[in-house]
Amino acid sequence: MNHDQKLAVIKARTRRRMLFTFVTLLLYFAFILNWTGFGSMLAQRLGGSHITGSLLMFCCLIVLFILLELLFLLLNRATTRSGENL
């Protein structure tokens, strides 16, 4: 692999990481809804339980962050196996 090909691979990986970072930041900022008027419904309890919408949203975001990172790692491993080895 020559220098230009390596540079192209590094750029592709950087773009992919930036995309995943952008999605993660958007999801983090989505939690701000808990302190705005749009998220007033999140403060209410779900049914007869002690779980609020905010708590459920927080737990779902954590699981989603883990799944996104797993997806990124799997994509990174798949592209490395397909010949992008540096």
C-alpha positions as CSV (number, residue, x, y, z in Angstrom):
1,M,0.0,0.0,0.0
2,N,1.5,3.3,-1.0
3,H,1.4,6.6,0.9
4,D,-1.7,8.0,-1.0
5,Q,-3.7,4.8,-0.3
6,K,-2.8,4.9,3.4
7,L,-3.9,8.5,3.5
8,A,-7.2,7.7,1.9
9,V,-7.8,4.9,4.4
10,I,-7.0,7.2,7.3
11,K,-9.3,9.9,5.9
12,A,-12.2,7.4,5.5
13,R,-11.7,6.1,9.1
14,T,-11.7,9.7,10.4
15,R,-14.9,10.6,8.5
16,R,-16.6,7.5,9.9
17,R,-15.4,8.3,13.5
18,M,-16.6,11.9,13.1
19,L,-20.0,10.7,11.9
20,F,-20.4,8.4,14.9
21,T,-19.2,11.2,17.2
22,F,-21.8,13.6,15.8
23,V,-24.6,11.1,16.3
24,T,-23.5,10.4,19.8
25,L,-23.4,14.2,20.6
26,L,-26.9,14.6,19.2
27,L,-28.1,11.9,21.5
28,Y,-26.4,13.4,24.5
29,F,-28.0,16.8,23.7
30,A,-31.4,15.1,23.3
31,F,-31.3,14.5,27.1
32,I,-31.6,18.3,27.4
33,L,-35.3,17.8,26.6
34,N,-35.7,17.0,30.3
35,W,-35.2,20.6,31.2
36,T,-37.3,22.2,28.5
37,G,-41.0,22.6,27.9
38,F,-40.9,20.0,25.1
39,G,-39.8,17.4,27.5
40,S,-42.4,18.0,30.2
41,M,-44.0,14.7,29.4
42,L,-40.7,13.0,30.4
43,A,-41.2,14.1,34.0
44,Q,-44.3,12.0,34.4
45,R,-44.5,8.5,35.7
46,L,-45.1,5.7,33.3
47,G,-48.3,4.0,34.3
48,G,-48.4,3.0,37.9
49,S,-44.7,2.5,38.3
50,H,-42.0,4.6,39.9
51,I,-40.2,4.9,36.6
52,T,-40.3,8.3,34.8
53,G,-39.9,9.0,31.2
54,S,-36.5,10.7,32.0
55,L,-35.2,7.6,33.7
56,L,-36.3,5.4,30.8
57,M,-34.8,7.8,28.3
58,F,-31.5,7.8,30.2
59,C,-31.3,4.0,30.3
60,C,-32.2,3.7,26.6
61,L,-29.5,6.3,25.7
62,I,-26.9,4.3,27.5
63,V,-27.9,1.1,25.7
64,L,-27.9,3.0,22.4
65,F,-24.4,4.4,23.0
66,I,-23.1,0.9,23.7
67,L,-24.7,-0.4,20.6
68,L,-23.4,2.4,18.4
69,E,-19.9,1.8,19.7
70,L,-20.2,-1.9,19.0
71,L,-21.5,-1.1,15.5
72,F,-18.5,1.2,14.9
73,L,-16.1,-1.4,16.1
74,L,-17.6,-4.1,13.9
75,L,-17.6,-1.8,10.9
76,N,-14.0,-0.9,11.6
77,R,-13.0,-4.6,11.9
78,A,-14.8,-5.5,8.7
79,T,-13.1,-2.8,6.7
80,T,-9.7,-3.7,8.1
81,R,-10.2,-7.3,7.0
82,S,-11.2,-6.2,3.5
83,G,-7.8,-4.8,2.8
84,E,-7.5,-1.5,4.5
85,N,-4.7,-2.8,6.7
86,L,-2.1,-0.2,7.5
